[in-house]
């Protein structure tokens, strides 16, 4: 049953994420085709049939947004409030028949905007060393975490998540250095000079960890862009 739900979510998210580009092309035939496929999967496929009512629409709405932003680090609370105007209108019989794609276009365009902001935010935060002198906590229970109300709050959430990622990489690097240190006391004096020359200070490890994290996120955002362009090509075939 979980696989079935996951497949539905993939279809919904896939269609929603890439519908916005079609609006610029003014070719709604392709959008209608995709919505027809979605409607078939949800009503005629090997899934348990559900009434296309408000309750079902609310579930699709929730799972769709959860699939796009599971860590709640892209959308603001104001975005979600705006999206909620469509919460009970998705996939109801009359809306599906009319091919109303306003919600998917709205979310997609906003997601692209927030994704670009997140990329810039990551670069700015990772360009400077982090201060690990104060105790901070990072929330990982995203189900109980609310969306950020302001840009400043969202930046702080990203900062803590990035600091956690960098700190984890520093710990791994420090552990690797300790593992390379000689265990035999008789050999310790002979290799002391070499060991000291190899061991890197915390400042260097922190810089390397930030650079690694920055490269990882750079690759992530590039893959997102490539995936988007690939989907555009598919839709324009």
Secondary structure, DSSP 8 states (H G I E B T S, - for coil): -HHHHHHHHHHHHHHHHHTHHHHHHT-HHHHHHHHHHHHHHHHTSSS-----SHHHHHHHHHHHHHHH-TTS-SSBHHHHHHHGGGTTTTT-HHHHHTT--HHHHHHHHHHHHHHHHHHHHHHHHHTS----SS-------TTS---BSSHHHHHHHHHHHHHHHHHHHHHHHHHHHHHHS---HHHHHHHHHHHHHH---HHHHHHHHHHHHHHHHHHHHHHHHHHHHHHHHHHT-
